[in-house]
Amino acid sequence: MKRSLIASSLLCLGLLAPISSDAATITINYNDGVNEGFNDPTLGAARKAAFEYAAAIWANRLSGSINIVIDAEMNPLGGTPSSALLGFAGPDSTFANFSGAPVTNTWYVVALANQLGTPADRNGASAEISAQFNSDVDNGVVLGAVDWYYGLDENAGTDVSFVRTCLHEFGHGLGFLGFVTTDVNGDNPDGTYSTFPGAYDRFIELNDGTDLTSMATGTRLAALTGDDLYWNGTNVTTSVGSRPRMYAPGTWEPGSSYSHFREATPVLGVEELMEPVLNGDSIVLTHTDNAFADMGWTILGPTALPTMTFDAGNPSTINEGSGAQTFTVTTSASNSQPMSAVIQVNPDGTDTAVQGVDYTISSTTVSIPSGTSTTFTITAPIDADPAGETLTIRLTRIVGAEFATSPTIQRTITIGSASVADWQMLQ
């Protein structure tokens, strides 16, 4: 949600190039220290891959010519075996009454203001979004046996999907949040705005049509806990056919109340991304996309990408000492957009071969233009292990896919033993 973070020294930079010329570009500043958070030697690479996957989904849904910078950290935020703050994200700054603003006297988060007009801008001094997530979730104490799930295939099981959490929090940083001010600790609202309401507030109303921004302070304060708030924007109501209800429980919930769609019973196991609780159901962004369009974003929608397949001629067995074996991945020619994918090894933790000991792989990511192919290699050195060890490689699309339907392809390979001649040479 909307908070300011103090960034530490910049250690790593990630740039997510758009797959469409109209799509936004997101740059990520990983601001953690050495060997911690996103730079953790064991979990750092998986954390970054999941974080960038979520950011890429947003980048390719939004039209934007001004780079969106995210300051990212993973820190020990604590918690108990049964509850914890997973993380939060929010805009670094807001602007009003700039050239190109759709509505006067209205705050726009900096990422949107940059796309709409020419505000004072950040002058290179800060990011558009600050995001922080709880590394303690992985420590075996916070949330007990529940950990972060860093996979890109939404098979989190009883763990918490890091991708899903990031995707949701980025939505807040990009503008899905209310601007009613709260007390110094953020625990309770006071019913007022800091000079102006936000673009988000302009679309919140009571069931009887009373606009939240036009209410007297006391009336507005009561409305925030009256379970009677609705989104009334043209794009949403046209798409949905009615006004979706907003989350306004009888007791104010810091960070959740009125900055989410109201939790609803999932339809056929599907729920909206910007609800306050994300369960194990598939996620859609229909309401979210249209709410962003109401606020001023140009929505490109989910990007249709080509399929990807392992070529039939790829080896199923690699003999030790046989050198680098080539694997080819091909995409369909369904459109002109490239696909990027992460190569995951031992994705289910069931491999008997150990990466770096029994085999090495030439790359962890691939980029494949539509209708063409790319290659990577796997090499099995000679060792004394018995033949028949297996390794699994899984390719997961990481750029531009609709979140709930990101496809994967997988292949299991057996490592054969070296020939007798090879072993005699080593003796």
N, C-alpha and C positions, 0 to 999 in steps of 0.2 A: 504494500500500500504506500501511501505518500509519506515518505520519510527522507531525510537527507543523510547521506553517509559520507564519512571522511575517507577518502581513498588513500591507500598506502602506495609505496613506490611501484611503478609500472614494471611488471616482469615479463608479460607475454601479451601479444596482440593477435586477435583473430579477426579476419576479414571474411565476411560471407558475401560473395559476389552474387548478384541477382541472376536468375536464369531467364528473365524477361527484361528487355530494355526499359520497360516501364516500372519494374519492381524496385522497391526500396533496397538500399544497401545498409547492412548493419555491421558495425565494427565493435569488437568486444575487447575491452581492457581487462585482463585478468590481474587483479591487484593483490593477490595473496603473496605471502612471504615464501621463502625457500622451503620446499618439502612440506607445505601445508595447504589445505584447501584445494583449489584447482591445480596446485603444483605438487600435491601428494604423490610420492613415488609409486604407490600401489594403485590408488584410485583416481589420480589426477587426469589421466588420459580419457578414462571412461566418463568422468564428470564433464570434461570439456566437450566430448563428442555429443553427449546428451544435451548439454546447454546450447551448443551450436545448432543441433537438430531443431530444437524448439524455436530458436531465433530465426532459423531459415524458413520455417513455416510462416512466421509472421512477415518476414521480409518479402516473401513471394506472394503474399496476399494483399499487400499494401502498395499503392503507387506512390513513389517518392523520389525526388531528385536530390534531396539533401541527406547526407549520410546520418544515420542514427547510431549514436555511440552508447554502449552499455558498459558501465563500470560494474564488474562482477567480483564477488568474494564468496568464499565458503568459510564460515567461522563457527567455533563452538558456542552455540546459543543456548545450550542446556536443555533441560526438560526432565520429565519423569518417565518411569516405565510405561505409563499409560497416556501421557499427553506431552506435546512439544510444539513450539513454533517452528514450522517447517522452513519458512523463509518469507521474504517480502520484497517488493519492487515498487518503485514509484518514480514520477518525473522529477528531474533535478531542478526545474524551474518552470514558470508559467508566464504567458504574455497576454495582454489585452490591448484592444484598440490599435493594433498594428495595421499597416496597409495590407488589405486582402482578408482581414478577419470577417467571417460570415456574419457575425452578430457583434454589435458594439457592447462595451461594458461587460465583457465576458472573458473569463480566464481560459486560455487554451494551453495544454501542456506543450512543452517546447518542441517535441518531436512533430506534433501536428502543426504548430505555429510556423515552424520552418518550411513545411510543405505548402502552406496556404499563402504566405506573404513574406514580408521582409521586416521581422522584428529586430530588436537590438542584437539578437542571436547570442550564442555563447562565446563568440570570439575565440574559439579554440580552448577555452579555459576549463570547461567541464563537459560532462556527458549529458545526453538527453535523459537517460534512465540510470538509476542506481539499483542494483539488485544484490541481495545477500541471502544465503541459504545456510541451513544448520548442518554442519559437518558431524555434530554429535549423534545424529540419527544412525550413523554407521558404527557407533562404539559398543553396541551390544547391551547398553544400559538404558539409554534414552529410547523409549518406545519398545523396550524389551527385545524380543527376537525380530521385530520389524526393522528393516533397513531401507535405505534408498535403493531403488532398482534403476540402474543406469542403462538397461537395454533399450533399444530403439523399436522394439516389436510389440510393446504394450502387453507383454506377458509377465506382469509384475507379481502375480499371485497374491500372497499376503503382504508383500512389501509395498512401498510407496513409490509410484512412478515419478522419477525426477523430471522426465520430459514433460509429463502432464502438469506438474507443479510449476515448472518454469514457464510453460506456455500460458498458464493462467495468470501468473504474476506479471509477465510481460504485458498482458492485456491492461492491467492497472497502470503500468508505466506509460502506455501509449494513450491513456485517456479515460479508461473505464473506471472512474472513481468520482465520488461526490465531494463537494467543496465546502460543505457546512463546517465551521470551525469547532474545535473541541477544547477541553481544558488542557493544562500544561502537560499532563501525562497521556493525553489522547483517550482517556477513559470514558468521557461523557461529552456529548455535543452541547452547544449553547444556543443553537438555533440561528446563529448569525453567519454572515459571509465575511471574508476578509476583503473588503471593498466591493468585490463583484462575485456573483456565482460563477461556476464553471460551465463549460459547454455541456458536460454531462447533466448538470442540474436543469438545464433548459428543457429537458425532455421528461422530467419526473413530475407526475401529477397524482392527485387523489382520484379515486374511482368516479367522483362526481365531476371531474374535469378541472378542478382547482389546481393552478400551476404552483409548484413548490416555491419557485422564486418570487412569486407575488404575495405570498402569505406574510402575515405579521409574525414577528419572531417567535412569540409564544405558540401560535398555531403551527408554525413550521416545526418547532421542537416536538410538539405532541405528535405530529404526523410521522416523524422519524421512527416512532415506536408504535404506530397504530396499525401495522399490517394492512395498509390500504394505499400502497404506492404502486404506480404503474408507469411503464415507459410508453410515451406517446410521440413517436417519431414516424414520419411518413414511410421511410424505408422498412422499418420493422413492421408497422401495422399492415402495410401492403403485402409484405411477404408472409406474415403469420396469419393475417386476417382478423387479428384482435390485438389488444394491448397486453404484452406479457407483464406479469406481476413482478415487482421488485422485492428484495428481501428487507423487511422492516419488522422484526420480531418485537414482542412486547417489552423485552429487556434489551437495552442497547448493547451490541456486541462490537467492541472496538476492532476496527479493521475489516469487519464483515457487513454490519448494518448499512443498508441503502446503497452500497457500492457493488451489489451483485443482483443477478436475477434471483427470484425466489426459488428455493429448492422445490422441485416438483417430482412426482413419481415418474421415473423414466418410462418413456414409451418404447416398447420393444427393446429394452436394455440400452437406450440412448439417452444421454443427458447433455445439456448445454454447457459449454466450457466455462462461462462466467457465473456459475452457481457457487454458493459459498462452500459446499462440500463436494469433492469429486470422488466418487466411488469407483467400483470396478467396471462400470458400464462404458460402452463406447461413447466417444465425445463427438458432438457436432458443433459447428461454429455459426450456424444459420442466424440466430438472434444476434450473436456478437458481431458478425460481419455487418449486418444491417444497422445495428446501433452505432458502429463506427462510421458507417456511411452517413447516418443522421448527423453525427458530430462534425463531419467535414472531410473525413478521409475518403479517398477514391479507392474502392475495393476491387481488386483484380479477381478475387475468388480463388478457389482451389485450382492449382495448376495441374492440368492433365499431362502426365509424363509417360514416356514409352515404357514398355515392360523390359525386364532384363532376364537373361538365361545363361546358364553355363553351356558351353558348346559340347556337343555329344562326344567329340574326340578327346576331351580332357581326360588325363590319366586317372584311374581309380586306385592304382598302386604306385608307390614310389619306392624304389630300392635304395638302400643306403649306399652312399658313394657313387650314385649314378649322375650326380651333378644337378643343376637347377632344372626343374621340370616346369614347363609353361602351362598356365591355365588361362583360358580365354573366356571373357564374358561379353555377350553381344546384346545390344538393345534393338528394339523394333523401330521401324521408321515412321511411327505414328505422328510425330511432329518434329520441329527443328530444334527443340530445346535439349540441352545436355542434361545428363543425370549424374549426380555424385552419390557414392555409396561408401559405407564403412565396411571393411572386412573384419568380421569378428571371428576369433578362433576359440574353440572349446566353449561355445555359447551356453551350453547346458551343464557344464562342469562334469561331463561324463567321459571325456577323452582319456585314453591311456597313454598317448604320446604327449610329451611336454615341450611346449614352444621354447626355443632357445637351447634346448638340450637334444631332443630327438629330431627337431627340424627348425628351419628358419623360413620366414616369409618375406618377400621383397618389399611389400607395401602394406599399409593399413587402410588406405583409401584408394578409390579409383574414380576417375572422371571419364564419362563415356558420352561422346556426341550421339545424338539420336540416329539410329540406323547403322551405327558402326560398332566396332568392338575395341576392347582394351585387354591387356594381359598383365599378369603378375606371375611370379615364380615361387615355388616351394622347393627347398633343398633339404635332404636328409643326410647328415654326416654318418660316417661309419662309427658304430659303437658296439658295445657288448650286449646290448639289450636283445631279448628274443624277438623274432619276427612276429608280425601280426598286430603291432600297436596301431591304434587308429587316431586320426585327428579329424575334426569337423570344421569346415569353414562356412560361414554364413555371411551373405552380403545383404545389407539393409539400406534401403534408399534413405538418404538423409536430407535431400533438398527438394522442396516444392511439393511433396506429396500431401494429400489430404490426411490429416492426423490419424483418423480412425482406420484408414485403409492402407497404411504404408506397407508395401509388400516386401517379402524377403525371399531369397533363394538360398539353398543349402546343399552341401556336398560332403560326404564322408570319404576319407582316403585312408588306405591301409599302407603302412610302412613295411616293406619287405627287407629281408636281411641282405647284407653284402655277399658277393660271391666268395668262394674259398680263396681264389687268387688274390682278391683284395685283402683278405685277412693275413695271408702269408706275407704280403708286402710289408705289413706293419710289424711283423715279428722280428 
